[in-house]
Amino acid sequence: MDTYNDSIRGDDVIDYVAEDKYSGYSNNEQLASARCKVHKMVDETGNLPFILRLKIGKPYMIRANIDVGDGLVNGAIVTLLRRRR
């Protein structure tokens, strides 16, 4: 998978970094420690990587239930139409 992702290039490629929200930390050291632990928890995220390389105009199939409340369920197919603003 990494070989394929590394081969995707061009102006219509987006490197989407996961946006995690953290609360309850009293200093930056605790926050950094929590982030490090979360980034290592790939088993709990359906093996989804921290950074997704996406190409505009290509279809993508979701292979794990990542947010059922938003309708992102296993088997859903979507096409990336534009960059997020």
C-alpha positions as CSV (number, residue, x, y, z in Angstrom):
1,M,0.0,0.0,0.0
2,D,2.8,2.5,0.8
3,T,4.4,1.9,-2.6
4,Y,1.1,2.7,-4.4
5,N,0.5,5.8,-2.2
6,D,4.0,7.0,-2.8
7,S,3.4,6.8,-6.6
8,I,0.5,9.2,-6.5
9,R,1.7,12.6,-7.6
10,G,0.5,15.8,-9.2
11,D,-1.3,19.1,-8.5
12,D,-4.6,17.2,-7.9
13,V,-3.2,15.2,-5.0
14,I,-4.1,16.0,-1.4
15,D,-2.2,14.7,1.7
16,Y,-5.0,14.7,4.3
17,V,-3.7,14.6,7.9
18,A,-6.1,13.2,10.5
19,E,-7.5,15.9,12.8
20,D,-7.6,14.7,16.4
21,K,-8.9,16.8,19.3
22,Y,-7.4,16.5,22.7
23,S,-8.7,18.0,26.0
24,G,-7.8,17.8,29.7
25,Y,-4.0,18.3,29.4
26,S,-2.3,20.9,31.6
27,N,0.8,21.4,29.5
28,N,2.3,20.8,26.1
29,E,4.4,17.8,27.3
30,Q,1.3,15.9,28.3
31,L,-0.4,16.8,25.0
32,A,2.6,15.6,23.0
33,S,2.7,12.4,24.9
34,A,-1.0,11.8,24.2
35,R,-0.6,12.5,20.5
36,C,2.3,10.1,20.3
37,K,0.2,7.3,21.9
38,V,-2.8,8.0,19.6
39,H,-0.6,7.8,16.5
40,K,0.6,4.4,17.5
41,M,-3.0,3.0,17.9
42,V,-3.5,1.9,14.3
43,D,-5.3,-1.3,15.5
44,E,-8.1,0.8,17.1
45,T,-8.5,2.8,13.9
46,G,-9.2,0.0,11.5
47,N,-5.5,0.3,10.4
48,L,-6.2,3.7,8.9
49,P,-3.0,5.7,8.5
50,F,-2.4,9.1,10.1
51,I,-1.9,10.7,6.6
52,L,-4.1,9.8,3.6
53,R,-2.9,10.6,0.1
54,L,-6.0,11.3,-2.0
55,K,-6.3,12.2,-5.7
56,I,-9.2,14.4,-6.9
57,G,-11.6,12.7,-9.2
58,K,-10.8,9.2,-8.1
59,P,-13.4,6.9,-6.3
60,Y,-12.6,5.6,-2.8
61,M,-14.2,2.8,-0.9
62,I,-14.5,2.9,2.8
63,R,-13.5,-0.5,4.2
64,A,-14.2,0.1,7.9
65,N,-17.0,1.7,9.9
66,I,-15.2,4.9,10.8
67,D,-18.1,7.3,11.7
68,V,-21.5,5.7,11.4
69,G,-23.2,8.9,12.6
70,D,-22.0,10.7,9.5
71,G,-22.9,7.8,7.2
72,L,-19.3,6.7,6.7
73,V,-19.8,2.9,6.7
74,N,-18.1,-0.1,5.3
75,G,-18.7,-0.4,1.6
76,A,-19.5,3.2,0.9
77,I,-18.0,4.5,-2.3
78,V,-17.3,8.2,-2.7
79,T,-15.4,10.4,-5.3
80,L,-13.2,13.2,-4.1
81,L,-14.4,16.3,-6.0
82,R,-12.4,19.2,-4.7
83,R,-10.0,20.4,-2.0
84,R,-11.3,21.2,1.4
85,R,-11.2,25.0,2.0
